[in-house]
Amino acid sequence: MGSEAIQQQLFTLIKSKIASHQSLSDVVCELLGISADSAYRRIRGEKPLSPDELKKLCTTFHISLDRLFNISSGSTLFQTEYLNKNRPDFLSYLKSILEIQKTLAQMPDAKIYVDAKDIPPFYYYGFEMLSTFKFYVWMRFTGQIDSAEPLSFEEDELNKELLVTSKEIMKVHATIPSVEIWNAETINSTLRQIDFYVESGVIKEKKIAQQLLQQLKELVMRLEKQVEFGKKFPYGSAENNTGAEYSFFVNGVFLGDNCMMAEAKGATKVFVSHGILDFMVADDERFVAATKKSFENIMRKSSLISVVNERERVKFFKEMKNKIELASDKFQ
């Protein structure tokens, strides 16, 4: 591939990474500090990029030179998203998730794939008490709040903003078709967290644990209806079959790893979780292809229970509800 073709490929990759309403030439003008005519000449390949310009473009848009020059090094470039150790930063984290969701929702043929080791965070956000509890758990485990700080359900300013932002995430997420793979163990981490914080004295009243478990049961029941219809229910909406397409698989053998793949026309990204909430993002073609193949392989070895397979669907959700009942009995 010649240098002109490589340069054109670079700008094709950049175009796939910017929002649909953004002009490629405007983005290049602003980033490189050049005129519109100079930007167009570079985009068309008529004017070679300088090494500094190439570096700036690749760094800004997280484009691997190995990928650009088709060098088979076996490496993959990841963009990392880390939570800083301060409490307000969790709000920034949620807002970054919201922007990712909004961008994806605007893209044609968008679809999300999730291999769920834990219940995807989006589903907690319709239940304020449960959301507040999960915020506390996540911020405590990521070091954003001190382990001695008590769990509070009081509506301080931060908590209000967290709840507003999280509900907006849920609302946008409900507009994007999804494929999810769950296991009977997917619910376990939340059950263990509630149990742990009761035993450790952070949750001082058993009635609070009961209320959290009741909201978790309501979450599971709403999810069961979504699976039955094969449609998502936007936040605050009635249960109906007018939402985004929703495919739900159950795998009885393999545990998930919370990997998520966002696929759209002309662009696919893989989100790999590490730590508690931190994640790495990659759009390397080889890595994306391998991840998609992995999802397809797991789906072939799983049972589709959305819309079809009522017997397996009832059995799966009954098992989850039984786990909640057993946990609730402990706090009588």
PyMOL commands that set and color helices and strands:
alter all, ss='L'
color gray80, all
select helices_A, chain A and resi 3-17+24-32+36-43+51-60+65-68+89-105+121-126+128-141+157-173+188-199+206-229+285-300+310-330
alter helices_A, ss='H'
color red, helices_A
select strands_A, chain A and resi 79-81+111-115+178-182+246-250+259-264+267-273+279-282+303-304
alter strands_A, ss='S'
color yellow, strands_A
deselect
rebuild
show_as cartoon
